[in-house]
Amino acid sequence: MDSLARPYRSVLYIPGSKERALEKAQGLPTDAIIFDLEDAVAPEEKAAARALLAATLRTADYGRRARIVRVNGLDTDWGKADLAAFAHLPLDAILVPKVNSAADLDAVARLVPDQPLWAMMETARGMLNAAEIAAHPRLAGMVMGTNDLARELGSRNRADRLPMLPGLGLCLLAARAEGLVIVDGVYNAFKDEEGLRAECEQGRDMGFDGKTLIHPAQLEIANAGFAPSEAELTLARRQIEAFEVASAAGQGVAVLDGKIVENLHIVTAKAMLAKAEAIAAMAS
């Protein structure tokens, strides 16, 4: 599936050390899975988790869900072994933690020459180097690591995420400039449905493709929040129809509901319809 059309509304973290969770994830309505060997796995479990996850990914059927493995950093005792274990497995990406610069991706790219890379954007230096990181030729996606970023900034937790907005905006601009997938950070209070819904709405309004999640209970809200609504799809179809009628009459723009419709609106409308089709295919 084309990475630009593939939905990433929900991107669920699954600990690589939890066999039951790895099995259960095969049936969850998530668009993508981040199989986590970093933060979710204790140091004494790293080697066993790596072996379990590698064996699972060789045989388990995760259907259309994107499979992304977050490895440990190369500055740890486990990073090189992680990359060696997953260099040739059927994955959609290797997720590199705490990317500060394009050089961090170069080091990983040399060890996994055949896998697409995603970058965790979770440090102040990473925010400042977002454009350089996004331009790396092997990079296909970015994931916001808002918990680590908040810790590094020393910021307070706010419902409006005001302290996060400069970093979120820089990464969004960089990702869109390079045509990358980019997903928002996690919402920690997994039982707070209204808070999650509000943060999904904010992320969608900003332009994120979806949200990383820490619990299956968050899937329904994220999937709904980042999917085109029926009203949006209806408008997209009407815009395309109006523009086609105008074009057939030799006009460069159309007018719909008192608003100008140009080619740029049609590009957006067609992309939205393609995403809706991809979402429907995920459920089939």
DATA-V655328 format. One record per pair of residues at least 4 apart in sequence whose ideal C-beta (glycine too) atoms are under 6 Angstrom apart, sorted by the first residue. I is the first residue (numbers start at 0). J is the second residue. D is the distance in whole Angstrom. If there is no record, write none. Layout:
# DATA-V655328
i = (I | I)
j = (J | J)
d = (D | D)
This chain:
# DATA-V655328
i = (0 | 4 | 4 | 5 | 6 | 6 | 6 | 7 | 7 | 7 | 7 | 7 | 7 | 8 | 8 | 8 | 8 | 8 | 8 | 9 | 9 | 9 | 9 | 9 | 9 | 9 | 10 | 10 | 10 | 10 | 11 | 11 | 11 | 12 | 12 | 12 | 13 | 13 | 13 | 13 | 14 | 14 | 15 | 15 | 15 | 15 | 15 | 15 | 16 | 16 | 16 | 21 | 24 | 25 | 25 | 27 | 28 | 29 | 31 | 31 | 32 | 33 | 33 | 34 | 34 | 35 | 35 | 36 | 36 | 36 | 36 | 36 | 37 | 37 | 37 | 40 | 40 | 40 | 44 | 45 | 49 | 49 | 53 | 55 | 56 | 61 | 63 | 65 | 66 | 66 | 67 | 67 | 67 | 68 | 68 | 68 | 69 | 70 | 70 | 71 | 71 | 71 | 71 | 72 | 72 | 72 | 73 | 73 | 77 | 82 | 82 | 82 | 86 | 90 | 92 | 92 | 92 | 93 | 93 | 93 | 94 | 95 | 95 | 95 | 96 | 97 | 97 | 97 | 98 | 98 | 98 | 98 | 98 | 99 | 99 | 99 | 99 | 100 | 101 | 101 | 101 | 104 | 104 | 104 | 108 | 115 | 116 | 116 | 117 | 118 | 118 | 119 | 119 | 120 | 120 | 120 | 120 | 121 | 121 | 121 | 122 | 123 | 126 | 126 | 128 | 129 | 129 | 129 | 130 | 133 | 133 | 133 | 133 | 134 | 140 | 140 | 141 | 141 | 141 | 141 | 142 | 143 | 143 | 144 | 145 | 145 | 148 | 149 | 154 | 157 | 163 | 164 | 171 | 174 | 174 | 180 | 181 | 181 | 182 | 182 | 182 | 183 | 183 | 183 | 185 | 185 | 186 | 186 | 188 | 189 | 189 | 189 | 189 | 195 | 195 | 196 | 199 | 199 | 199 | 200 | 202 | 202 | 203 | 203 | 209 | 210 | 212 | 212 | 217 | 218 | 220 | 226 | 227 | 227 | 227 | 227 | 232 | 235 | 235 | 235 | 238 | 238 | 238 | 238 | 239 | 239 | 241 | 241 | 241 | 242 | 242 | 242 | 245 | 245 | 252 | 252 | 253 | 255 | 260)
j = (5 | 273 | 277 | 277 | 30 | 277 | 278 | 30 | 31 | 180 | 182 | 208 | 209 | 30 | 209 | 221 | 222 | 225 | 226 | 29 | 30 | 209 | 212 | 218 | 221 | 222 | 31 | 182 | 209 | 211 | 29 | 32 | 212 | 33 | 35 | 213 | 20 | 24 | 32 | 34 | 35 | 39 | 34 | 35 | 36 | 40 | 48 | 52 | 40 | 44 | 48 | 55 | 32 | 59 | 61 | 215 | 218 | 218 | 64 | 65 | 64 | 67 | 69 | 52 | 68 | 39 | 69 | 40 | 48 | 70 | 71 | 81 | 69 | 71 | 96 | 44 | 45 | 48 | 48 | 77 | 81 | 84 | 84 | 59 | 88 | 66 | 281 | 91 | 90 | 91 | 91 | 92 | 94 | 85 | 90 | 93 | 94 | 81 | 82 | 75 | 77 | 78 | 81 | 78 | 96 | 97 | 78 | 106 | 81 | 86 | 110 | 111 | 111 | 114 | 115 | 117 | 139 | 111 | 114 | 116 | 117 | 107 | 116 | 118 | 119 | 119 | 121 | 122 | 103 | 118 | 119 | 125 | 132 | 103 | 122 | 124 | 125 | 128 | 131 | 132 | 135 | 108 | 116 | 135 | 137 | 139 | 137 | 138 | 140 | 132 | 141 | 142 | 144 | 125 | 141 | 143 | 170 | 144 | 147 | 148 | 151 | 151 | 166 | 169 | 132 | 169 | 170 | 173 | 173 | 173 | 174 | 177 | 179 | 177 | 179 | 180 | 170 | 174 | 179 | 181 | 182 | 183 | 184 | 148 | 163 | 184 | 166 | 154 | 162 | 161 | 167 | 168 | 206 | 179 | 181 | 208 | 207 | 208 | 208 | 209 | 211 | 202 | 207 | 210 | 211 | 213 | 195 | 198 | 194 | 213 | 214 | 216 | 217 | 217 | 220 | 220 | 210 | 221 | 224 | 224 | 207 | 210 | 224 | 225 | 225 | 221 | 217 | 221 | 221 | 222 | 224 | 278 | 231 | 232 | 271 | 275 | 275 | 268 | 271 | 272 | 255 | 260 | 264 | 268 | 265 | 268 | 253 | 255 | 260 | 253 | 260 | 265 | 250 | 253 | 259 | 261 | 260 | 260 | 264)
d = (4 | 5 | 5 | 6 | 5 | 5 | 5 | 5 | 5 | 6 | 6 | 4 | 4 | 5 | 4 | 6 | 5 | 4 | 6 | 5 | 5 | 6 | 6 | 5 | 4 | 5 | 4 | 5 | 6 | 5 | 4 | 6 | 5 | 5 | 5 | 6 | 5 | 5 | 6 | 6 | 6 | 4 | 5 | 6 | 5 | 6 | 4 | 4 | 5 | 5 | 4 | 5 | 6 | 6 | 6 | 6 | 6 | 6 | 6 | 4 | 6 | 5 | 5 | 5 | 5 | 4 | 5 | 5 | 6 | 6 | 6 | 6 | 5 | 5 | 5 | 5 | 6 | 5 | 5 | 5 | 6 | 5 | 5 | 5 | 5 | 6 | 5 | 4 | 5 | 5 | 6 | 5 | 5 | 5 | 6 | 6 | 4 | 4 | 6 | 5 | 4 | 5 | 5 | 5 | 5 | 6 | 4 | 6 | 6 | 6 | 4 | 5 | 4 | 6 | 5 | 4 | 6 | 6 | 5 | 6 | 4 | 5 | 6 | 6 | 5 | 6 | 6 | 6 | 5 | 4 | 6 | 5 | 6 | 6 | 6 | 4 | 5 | 5 | 5 | 6 | 5 | 6 | 6 | 5 | 5 | 4 | 5 | 5 | 4 | 6 | 5 | 5 | 5 | 5 | 5 | 6 | 5 | 3 | 4 | 5 | 6 | 5 | 4 | 5 | 6 | 5 | 5 | 4 | 5 | 4 | 6 | 4 | 6 | 6 | 6 | 4 | 6 | 5 | 6 | 4 | 5 | 5 | 4 | 6 | 6 | 3 | 6 | 5 | 3 | 5 | 5 | 6 | 5 | 4 | 4 | 5 | 6 | 6 | 6 | 5 | 6 | 4 | 4 | 5 | 5 | 5 | 5 | 5 | 6 | 6 | 4 | 6 | 6 | 6 | 5 | 5 | 6 | 6 | 3 | 6 | 4 | 6 | 6 | 5 | 5 | 5 | 4 | 6 | 6 | 6 | 6 | 6 | 5 | 5 | 5 | 5 | 6 | 4 | 5 | 6 | 6 | 5 | 6 | 5 | 6 | 5 | 4 | 4 | 6 | 5 | 5 | 5 | 4 | 4 | 5 | 5 | 4 | 5 | 5)
